[in-house]
Amino acid sequence: MAGSESRYQAFLEGLARENLRRELVDVEAVDARTIRVGGRDYVNLASNDYLALRFHKALMERAAEWAKRYGTGSGASRLVTGNLDLFAGIEAKVARLKSKPSALVMASGFQTNAAVLAALFDRTVLGAEPLVFADRLNHASMHFGCKAAGIREIRYRHGDAAHLGELLGQHQGDRSPRFILTESVFSMDGDVAPLEEIARLARAHEACLIVDDAHATGILGEGGSGLSDGADIVIGTFSKALGSFGAYVASSATTRNYLINRCSGLIYSTALPPPVLGAMDAALDLVPGMDADRAYVAKLAARFRAGAQALGYDTGASATQIVPLICGAPESALDLGERLRKSGFWATPIRPPTVPKGTARVRLAFTRAHTESDVDLLLEAIADTANPAPAQPRARAHPA
Ligand SMILES: Cc1ncc(COP(=O)(O)O)c(C=O)c1O
């Protein structure tokens, strides 16, 4: 065995000792509500397909139609010959949804954050290392993009606009370009950033506000437009409420042109394939008209949150379709996940380093495919006294 292999093995064993080892579990997607694991059907509470669009006929048909008409691959990067004319229509629809002058479609959300942030924070172009003020609980891909840019993030306490204001104030005299970086809805907590206050601070301090709207696009905001109204640059993905894959940046035309010339993840990566573009296009047609579905999902989540809180569970600051049951220790989250599985619900325990130490949780996501009876049975499952007691309420989801 090469020396590196024994190190990897020791690393894995260390994770297992701390109940932090991850495994890939084979699942079969039966429909938007149900997954089959090991021959048993479960209600899927771990999917980000909030509008149940990944099994929507319109998306599946347009994906199949575009595969038949345009092939299964795009053949090259968008800058070589992969810039199929299909992109222009999709980008126009994204720009309209986000009320921005232009949009640029990229590959995955992770790749977009990794590559776009690295380009936007490029000190050789900006003339100085930028000051990047970032929520400390931003998604891993955003931290990765900052790392790739070689900049040091100035992290503010989660969702704490006052702390952000303080940090901006401390750098008042520094003339370096400044950016503020936040998610709109936080993926593991389901809480919403104080975006109005953050946008006001951005204007007052002449900072460019970048919002990752991954978990709001399609499911929140007017016509499913998300929650990024005050942002200068919006990043988002098609992999959650929009039901397929791929990502976008909505911005000024200048930013878009700059990214086409400087963003490695766009320049050196093959363009998305036609079937994926077909699903994206169909989702963008459907989303503005899905107000009733958005209201339904919000109602389901509120019903569950109220019930879980009444049972003594800590749901953190969740205010959206994402509801965590914060347990604390990794083994408590694993136990709760196991209990839910026994009752026919599939929900993934989320442990550090995905969430801060001491805040391991089971993250539940409600979608248009769930029913009120699913919610009630789920509450019964977590209340079942034959099982271990529910996690004790915690004072705060995120110790500062
Ligand atoms: C806030 C946020 N940004 C980006 C991503 C990555 O998106 P994708 O799954 O399309 O790579 C995720 C999803 O995990 C996310 O939660």
The ligand as a Gaussian input file, in Angstrom:
#p B3LYP/6-31G(d) Opt

LIG

0 1
 C      -26.091000      27.809000      -0.742000
 C      -25.622000      26.799000      -1.733000
 N      -24.847000      27.207000      -2.759000
 C      -24.401000      26.330000      -3.683000
 C      -24.715000      25.002000      -3.618000
 C      -24.176000      24.055000      -4.643000
 O      -25.100000      23.887000      -5.668000
 P      -25.045000      22.604000      -6.593000
 O      -25.669000      21.503000      -5.832000
 O      -25.797000      23.006000      -7.827000
 O      -23.610000      22.329000      -6.884000
 C      -25.550000      24.547000      -2.591000
 C      -25.995000      23.128000      -2.559000
 O      -25.548000      22.279000      -1.898000
 C      -25.983000      25.453000      -1.614000
 O      -26.712000      25.028000      -0.578000

